[in-house]
């Protein structure tokens, strides 16, 4: 079964290559097909000792695990070093992150995974000799996984799924029972669900690890608090304390359309009492930025990358983008600053969003009329908003108390024989 899936995946990749060469493909599709940018130097260099392989679909997954694999103490505790690290991704979004890794650290390899080509995969596995794969979320490449289990991975696989339904069915079809060493569960309440789903993996340990992204964001928040300058001051977009301030982060035109319609339901005097700042999800695609600016002509649009976490801290409300498209972007940044959050209904990519909604500090926008009424209520009753901010801050404090996932993951990876207390 696994072999047939791998063969089908290889044929699909070959079909994409042929289509690209004949007709061309959009950049977002074609970029993952080009895997030769760093291969020559890696394959011609000295072979490293057996390596620890970290893989994430995109930059977000790799950043989630960065506190673990870029911390020397954590790596040493797990029995590895930076020089024995292989870090891969499949999405073009990870290219800048991987390039920085190559510049700053002497990793064995940091770059794209090989295509679904058996010869390239064998070269990858024979040269880099990964003995343990830490697989973040559910980015499964059948040929690669199949051959890795056959030719390498003596210590197997540690899986960190985002949610219990990650890659359901496909994961079970690809991962051998003797290779799945452990599953690191992000939410304690998911432990039983995943144990039931993967009940046939009788030798696999299921351990609560927590969410490594919390560690990363909280570290950055602590760094922000010690800075003596503020990016929004430099951009002349610091919130006006006399107005109700809202930051729309990771925004797309679909999100701006909803907010524009909402503002249209308010009176002119109410609109003047609201300050809106927007940071688009993509800042280098002018049609996206121009569309948002057209929809929200009075908003301040910031074409700045890497500042969203810092920007949230002084606003009253957050509107997180993506929820009116294919999936909501991260809500953890505004949540950890203690902001009430609005967003669209597509929550499936953000399991934390459902928890925040259940706790009453995140609201999905059902109608623009309802959102307008909520904003009007906050304008007329500032004490209501202050009560909600207090509740949001209390939830943020609870989330901060559950940090330590990076250390627990380190112990999980380093355990020679995984016992029941491996992730404690």
KACOR-V42541 format. One line per field, one symbol per residue. psi: psi as a letter, one per 30 degrees, with the letter a starting at -180 (. if undefined). A space follows every 10 residues. Layout:
psi->???
This chain:
psi->eeeeeeeeee eeeeeeeeee eeflllefee effjggegee eefflkkllk lkkkkleaee eeeefeeefg jeeeeeffgl lefgkkkllf kfffeeeeee eeefkhlekj allllhjeee eeeeeeefhk fkkjjkbhjk jeeeeeeefe fahefbkkki kelfgkhkee eefekkeffj eljjkekeff eeeeeeehff ifgkkjkkea jfeeeeeeee eeeeffkglk efefghgkkj ffljkkkjkh kleeeeeeee eeefflleee efgkkkkkjl ekfgjfeeee eeeeeifflj kjikkggeee efeglelkjk lffgbfkklk feeeeffgkk klllfjfffi ffeeeeeefg fkkkjeleee eeeeeeeeef iffeeeeeee eeeeeeeeef fglgeeeeee eeefkejjlf geg.
